[in-house]
Amino acid sequence: MSTPLDPIISEFETQEQSDSYQRWFRESVQASLDDPRPSIPHDDVMGEMRELIAKRRDAASGVAPPSPRIVVVGDPYAAEALYQAIEEATEALPQHPYLYRPGRVVGMREAVVHPNYIVVYRLASGCIEIVNVLHARQEYP
């Protein structure tokens, strides 16, 4: 018969469950220590996890990740401010896809995120697709 444990002291209901978990945990740690494969640096693992979390968050929110083709030359503070403006303007799109004006191209919509920058997006198979980020002086379409 198992001895009941106090829920304030242990997350397990019985001593038997606690012992079983401890055995499993110790075996798992030992197996990891005995693994002959090379170790992966912590920073590499964390970088991969951040990317994975961001991809899953974007997929769950229905917003397609922005294109990496945006190149900013000059002031890094201005680049960061522009990035934040784009992020703020696009984070509400999954809940309110028609928030911004219809685009100049049929099927597109346009969000003015800064007096000089426009995010062009469209609704595509259940998600929001960011098509482009344009400077207001660019010829479009």
C-alpha positions in Angstrom: 0.0 0.0 0.0 1.2 3.5 -0.9 1.8 6.2 1.7 -0.1 9.4 0.9 1.9 12.6 0.7 1.0 16.1 1.7 0.2 18.1 -1.4 1.8 21.2 0.1 5.1 19.3 0.4 5.1 17.1 -2.7 3.5 17.3 -6.1 3.0 13.5 -6.0 0.1 11.7 -4.4 2.1 8.8 -3.0 5.7 8.0 -2.0 5.7 5.3 -4.6 5.0 7.9 -7.4 7.7 10.1 -6.0 10.3 7.3 -5.9 9.3 6.2 -9.4 9.8 9.8 -10.8 13.1 10.1 -9.0 14.4 6.9 -10.5 13.2 8.0 -14.0 14.8 11.4 -13.6 18.2 10.0 -12.4 18.3 7.5 -15.2 17.5 10.2 -17.8 20.3 12.5 -16.5 22.8 9.6 -16.5 21.8 8.6 -20.0 22.4 12.2 -21.1 25.8 12.3 -19.4 26.8 9.0 -21.0 25.7 10.1 -24.5 28.8 10.0 -26.8 27.5 12.7 -29.2 29.2 16.1 -28.9 27.6 18.7 -26.7 25.8 21.7 -28.2 26.7 25.1 -26.9 23.9 26.7 -24.8 23.7 29.9 -27.0 23.2 27.7 -30.1 20.3 25.8 -28.5 18.7 29.0 -27.2 19.0 30.7 -30.7 17.3 27.7 -32.3 14.6 27.7 -29.7 13.9 31.4 -30.2 13.6 30.8 -33.9 11.3 27.9 -33.4 9.1 29.8 -30.9 8.9 32.8 -33.2 7.9 30.6 -36.2 5.2 28.8 -34.1 3.9 32.1 -32.7 3.6 33.6 -36.2 1.9 30.5 -37.5 -0.5 30.5 -34.6 -1.3 34.2 -35.0 -1.9 33.9 -38.7 0.7 36.5 -39.7 3.2 35.4 -42.3 6.8 36.3 -41.2 8.2 39.5 -42.8 10.5 39.1 -45.7 14.2 39.5 -44.9 14.7 41.6 -48.0 14.4 44.9 -46.1 17.7 46.6 -46.0 18.2 49.7 -43.9 21.3 51.8 -44.4 22.2 54.5 -42.0 20.8 55.2 -38.5 20.3 52.0 -36.5 17.9 53.8 -34.1 15.7 54.8 -37.1 15.8 51.2 -38.3 14.7 50.0 -34.9 11.9 52.6 -34.7 10.7 51.6 -38.2 10.8 47.9 -37.2 8.7 48.6 -34.1 6.2 50.6 -36.2 5.8 47.8 -38.6 5.5 45.3 -35.8 2.8 47.4 -34.0 0.8 47.9 -37.2 0.8 44.3 -38.2 0.2 42.6 -34.8 -3.5 43.4 -34.9 -4.0 42.1 -38.4 -5.1 38.5 -37.4 -8.0 39.9 -35.4 -8.8 42.9 -37.7 -7.6 42.0 -41.2 -9.6 44.9 -42.8 -8.3 47.5 -40.4 -6.3 49.3 -43.1 -7.3 50.7 -46.4 -7.8 48.7 -49.6 -4.7 48.6 -51.8 -4.1 50.1 -55.2 -3.8 46.5 -56.5 -7.0 44.3 -56.3 -6.9 42.0 -53.4 -4.2 43.9 -51.5 -4.5 46.2 -48.5 -2.1 48.9 -47.3 -1.1 50.0 -43.8 0.7 53.3 -43.5 3.1 52.5 -40.7 5.1 55.7 -40.9 4.7 58.8 -43.1 7.2 57.3 -45.5 6.5 53.6 -45.3 3.6 51.4 -46.3 3.1 47.7 -45.5 1.3 45.9 -48.4 -0.5 42.8 -47.3 -3.2 40.4 -48.4 -5.5 37.7 -46.9 -4.2 34.4 -48.2 -5.6 30.9 -47.3 -6.4 31.7 -43.7 -3.4 33.9 -42.9 -2.2 37.4 -43.4 0.7 37.6 -46.0 3.0 40.6 -45.8 3.7 41.2 -49.5 6.1 44.1 -49.2 7.2 47.1 -47.2 7.5 50.1 -49.5 8.9 53.6 -49.2 6.2 56.1 -50.1 8.2 57.4 -53.0 8.5 54.0 -54.7 6.4 53.5 -57.7 3.7 51.1 -56.8 2.1 49.2 -58.5 
